[in-house]
Amino acid sequence: GSGDKSGGDSSSFNTADQLHTCNWIRSHLEEHSDTCLPKQDVYETYKRYCENLQHRPLSAANFGKIIRDIFPNIKARRLGGRGQSKYCYS
């Protein structure tokens, strides 16, 4: 069996928020092996989109989880030297 603990829903976001996020990601992002997107930029853009619609954005952690669900092959890389590292989707 999988180590999935189903039962209690301890997640802090509801499925409507999640659905919105999925739709946004699908319509704004696509996988490109030769592209590197700073995580922060993606999340900031998403947050602005939510604010425009008076939606509550998901936390950066939950946002990242959904991105990994939609793009399982995506890798978050750390770029830059100490103190200026950027996480990038590539």
Rosetta blueprint (number, residue, H / E / L):
1 G L
2 S L
3 G L
4 D L
5 K L
6 S L
7 G L
8 G L
9 D L
10 S L
11 S L
12 S L
13 F L
14 N L
15 T H
16 A H
17 D H
18 Q H
19 L H
20 H H
21 T H
22 C H
23 N H
24 W H
25 I H
26 R H
27 S H
28 H H
29 L L
30 E L
31 E L
32 H L
33 S L
34 D L
35 T L
36 C L
37 L E
38 P E
39 K H
40 Q H
41 D H
42 V H
43 Y H
44 E H
45 T H
46 Y H
47 K H
48 R H
49 Y H
50 C H
51 E H
52 N H
53 L L
54 Q L
55 H L
56 R L
57 P L
58 L L
59 S L
60 A H
61 A H
62 N H
63 F H
64 G H
65 K H
66 I H
67 I H
68 R H
69 D H
70 I H
71 F L
72 P L
73 N L
74 I L
75 K L
76 A E
77 R E
78 R E
79 L E
80 G L
81 G L
82 R L
83 G L
84 Q L
85 S L
86 K E
87 Y E
88 C E
89 Y E
90 S L
